């Protein structure tokens, strides 16, 4: 049985190809990203993954699929989705989003909304170390700003998502940073020095782009008065998140505050508060279904040898230090595409990357940086990743519509590839 589970198989990757062709390629050809629901695309690829799994009965295949759908990481995401939905529904019902949007429009200089949102997202994600938490906290505010200013909603949301990956990649408390440094055997501060030099040029380029793009985005001439009491739930969420409080505790606290303030101000009754939370949770149902189907499908891909096939294929073509670094980058990119989770991708490829780095004398600080950077680059662009799915659900738009505006993840990946090609920074590439 062990031999079967570690085999190498190109066929194992075919469910991912089925999903990409059915959802992404078809949507592009038809120029309609709502034509095929993402849930149907994932259901089709999940059924295909079960069908091609060999050496197991149907019951065993379904159990394996269920184990992937219900693993610890997936269940944690479920909790976050449910609490985020409840908070978003309650906050919208009691006026917290409108009040926070009006407050943001008042304090941000005119023509600086885009770079201001990007900086805020970078700062918060750097402080809390999670792109999901940052996306949950800022996306509703970004959507509200887009509605008030007439700016492109996908672009505004993408600004928040892109900044969220800046911190996810660099933060000392980010799970990808911790795992990357531990698997490669280096200190976090040393990895940070390498990583910072690679991604900071990308952040500066994107910041300049946002300044230019934001010149035509003006705050409304008439901004409604700020209902200061209604801001408290969002300010509390942002402040507690910055101080590193667990995201589930943060969201639960936000839910309680929306109820207390909403009842005090007469925005709703106890039962309408419950109803708004229920509506918010139901609004997350598609996201929850997609995550469960993806988790099960991707577990079957791993079981059938998809990751093993990629690893063996790449190692056949490595004969230099630059090639080894590129191999690590491509390995974590494909693993991330197959797992839809940058943390899981780094966990999966970390030990393999260390063996490659050791064999070709790649500095562990550099291999850790490559792992983390390219996992965040990939996670920031796949339409079925938790961050894009969460952002699209909160903003009520298609995840595909956001992808074209994800300037920071694109630029980060491009600069990181150039860093490998041109051996930058030289100090860690000798």
N, C-alpha and C positions, 0 to 999 in steps of 0.2 A: 504493500500500500504506500509506503514511504517513497518508493521509486516512482510511482505514478504521480504523486503530489509534487515532485520536484522535476518532472520532465519539462523539456523545452518544446513549445508548440506555437507556431504561427497562427494556427486555427483559433487558439485561445483568445486572440485579440479581435477576432471577427465580430463579436457582439458590439464592441466599441465602434467599429466601422459601420455596422448596421444602424446604430444610433445616429452617428454623424451624418450618414447619407440621408436617412429618413427625416431628421429634424433640420440640421444645418444646411445641407446641400439643397434639399427640396425647397426649403424656405427661401433660399437665395434665388433659385431658378424661378420660383413663382412670385418672388418679390412680395411675399406676405408671410410674416413670421408668426401669424396666428392661425394659419391654414391647418397646420398639424400641431395639436396640443403636445407639449413636452411630455406630459404624463403618458400619452399613447406611444410616443417614440420610445420612451424608456420601458414601457410594458412590452413592446415588441422585441426590443433588444434583450430584455430579461428572459422572456420566453425562449428566444433563440439561444441564449447562453445555457439555459437548462437543457435544451434539446441536444446541444453538441457535446455536453459533458458525458464522458464515457466511463465505463468500469464502475458505475454506481446505479442502483435502482432509482426509479423516479422519486420514491420517498426519500432516499438518501440525498438526491440532488436538491430537493426542496428544503431539506434540513440544512444542507450546506448553504443554500441561498439565504435561508432565514437567519443563519448564524452571522452572515455578513451584514444583513439588514439590521440585525439587532445587537451588533457589537457595542462596546462601551462608548466609542467615539460617536457612533450614530445616535445612541440614546441621549448623550449629552447635547447633541445638536437638536434633537427633538424637544428637549426641555427649553432650550434657548428660543426655538421657534415659537413654541406655545406661549411662553412668557412675553416674548416680544410682540406677538399678535395681540395678547390681552392688553399690554401696555399701550400699544399703538391705537387700538380701538378706544380705550378709555381716555387716552390723552386727546384724541381727536374730538371725542364727544364733549369733553369739558372745556375745550378751547385752548389747551396747552400748546398745540402746534401753531395755531394762528398767533397767539401771544408771543411765542418764541421767534417766529418769523418776523413779526413787526419789530421786536427788540433788535434782532440781527440787522434788519434793514436800517435801523436808526443809528447803530454804532459803527457799521462798516462804511468807509468812505465811498462815495459814488465812483463807479467804474472799477472798484476793487473787490467786487463780490466774488468773482471767480478765484483770483489768487488768495483772497481771504479765506474762502471755504477750503481751498487746498491746504493752506498753512494750518488751519484749525484741525483738519483731518490728520495731517502729518504729526502735529503735536500730540493730539489725543492718542493716536495709535502708538506713538513712540512711548508715551507714558504708561499705557495699559498693556501693550504688547499683544493686542488682538485686533485683527482686521474685522472680524465679525462684530465685536462689541462696538467698534467705531462706526461701522456701517449701520448698525441698528440705531445708534444714538443720533447720527447726523442726517441720515437719508430723509426722514420726514421733514426736517427743517429745510433741506435742500430742495425738496419737492415743493414746499410752500413758497420758497424764494422764487423758483421758476414760474410758479403760477402768478405771483405778484409782479414780476418784472417782464414776463413774456419771453424769457430766455428758453432755449431748448432744454426740455426736461431730461432727456437722456444725457446731454452734455453736463448738466449740473450734477446729476446723480453720479456720473462717471468721475467727476472731479473729486467727490467724497470717497468713492471706492478706490481710486488711484492713490490718494493720500493715505488711505488706510493701510495699503501694502507697504508704504514707506516705513511706517513704524513696525509693522509685522516683521519686516526684514531686518531691522536694525535694533529693536528693543532688547534689552538685557533680560527681560522677563517673557519674551516671546517663546512659545513652545518650540518653534522651528529653530530658533537660535540655540536654545538649550540642547536640543537633540543633535543638531549639527556639530556643535563644539564637543559634545560628549563622545559622539561616534568617531570624530576625527582626532580626538585627544589633544585639544588646544584650549586655551583660556578664552572666555567670552570677550574680554577687553581687547585681546589680540585679534580675534576674529572681527571685532567691531572696527578696528583701525583699517584693516584691509577692505572690509565691506563698505565703509564710509567713503573711502577714496574712489570706489568703483561707482556707487550709486549717486553720490552727491552731484556730479556733473549732470546726470539725468534729471535730478530734482530741480537744478538751476535752470536747465533748458526748458523744462515743462512749466516752471514758474514764470519765466519770461513769456512763454507762449500764452499762458493764461492772462497775463497782464495785457497782451495785445488783443487777445480774443474778447477780453472783458471790457474793452473800451466802449463798445456799443451797447453794453448792458447797463442800464441806468436804474437806480432805485425809483420807485413811484414818487410822483410829486406830492401826493397826499397819502401819508402813512397813517393808518388808524392809531389811536391812542393805545399804549401798551397796558394791558391788564396784568399788572405786576404779580398779583397773587397766582395767576394761571401759569406763570413762568416757572414757579417753584419745582414742579415735577421734573421738567427737563433740566433745569440747572442742577438739581440734586443728582439726577442720573449722570450728567457730565462730570460733576465734581467727584462723586464717589468712584466713577470709572477711572478718572485720572489718578486717584489715590490707590488704585489697584484692588478695589473691592471686587469680589467674584461677580461676574456679569449676571448670574441668575439672582443673586441677592440684590443687585442694583435694580434689575427689572421688577422684582417683587416689591421693593421699596417704592419704585415709581408708580406701580399699580395702586398701592395703598394711598399714596399721596394724591393721586388723581381722584380717588374716591372721597377722601376727607375734604379736599378743596372743592370738588364738584358739589358735594352735599352742602358745604358752608355757603357757597355762592349761589346755590339753587340751580346749577346747571343740569342736574339730574337727581332722580330719587335713587334709593338703594337698588331697586329692581331694574331701572334703566341703566345704572352703572354695571350691574351684572350682565345685562343684555349687550351693552357696548363691548364688554370683555369677550362675551361669547361670539359676537360678530367678528371681532378681531382674530380670535383663535380660528374660527371657521375660514377666515381669509387666508390662513396659513396652510390650509389643508392640501392644496396642490403641491406646495413646497415640501411638506412632510411626506406625501406619497412619492414624490420624485426622489427624495433622499433615501427612503427605504428601498425603492426599486434599484437605485444606483448602487447602494451598499451591497445588496445581494448579488447583482450582476457582476460587480467588480471583484467580489470574493470568488466567484466562479472563474473569472479571468485569471486571478492569482493561482487558484487551485489547478487549473488546466495548463499552467506553465507559460502564461503570456509574459510575465516579468522575466522569467528565466530565459526565454527565447531572446528577448531584447538584450539581456546582459551578455549572453554568449555571442550574439551577432556583433555587438559593439566591440567586444574585447578582441575579436579577430582582426580588427582594423586599427588597433592602437600600437604605435611603434615609437612614440616620442612623448616628451612631457606635455607639449601643447596638445597632442592627440589625446593624452590621458585626461587632461582637464576638459577637453571638449566631450570626451566620452562620459565623464561624470555629469556634465551639464545635460547632455542628451538623455542619459539614463534617468535622471530625476525628472526631466520634462515628460518623458513618456510614462514613467511611473505615476506622475501627478495626473496625467490625462486618464490613466487607467483607474485611479483611486478617487479622483475629484476631491482630494484632501491633501494640502501641502505638508501637514504634519505627518500623516501616514506615509506619504511619498518619501520624506526624509528618513523616517524610521526604516522603511523598506530598503532603501538604497544606501543608507549610511555605512553599514559594514562593508558592502561591496565597494563603495567609493574609497574607503580607507585602504582596502587591499590594493586597489588600482593606484592610489596615491603613494603608497609605500613602495610598490614595484617600480614606479617611474620617478621616485624622489620628488613628488609634489609636496610643497609646504603644507602641513595640516591646516594652518590658518587660512590658506588659500582654498583648499578643498572644502573646508567648512563654509567659507564665504560663497563658493560656487553652488554648493548644495542649497543653501538658504535662499540665495538670490534667484536662482532659476526655478525653485519651487514656488516662490512668491510670484515670479513673472508668469508662470503657467497658470497658477491658481487665479491670478488677476484677469485672465483672458478667456477661460473656459466658461461657456454659458450655463453649464450645469454644476458649477462650483457653488458652495454655500453662500459666498459673499454676493455674487451676481444674482443668484436666485432670491436672496433676502432683499437686496436693494430693489430688484424689479418688482417684488411683491409689495414692498412698502410704498413704492412710487406708482404702482399699478401700470407698469409698462413691460414690454418684452425684454428678457435679458439680452437677446440678440441686438436690440436697438441701442443698448448701452455700449456694446463692444467697440464700435467704431470711434468712440470718444475716450477710450481708456489710454490716454497719452502717456501717463507715467509708467504703467506696466510695460507698454510697448518700448518706450525709451529706455527703461531700466534693462530690459532684455537685450536690446540692441547694443547699449554701452557695455554690458557685461560680456557679450560675444566679442566685441572689439578688444576688451581687456584681455581676453584669452589669446586672441590672434596677435596682438602687439605686446604681449607679456607685461601688462600694466597691472599694478605698480611693480616696477623692476625689483624693488627691495625684496619682494616675496615671490619672485618668479625666476630667481637665479637657478 
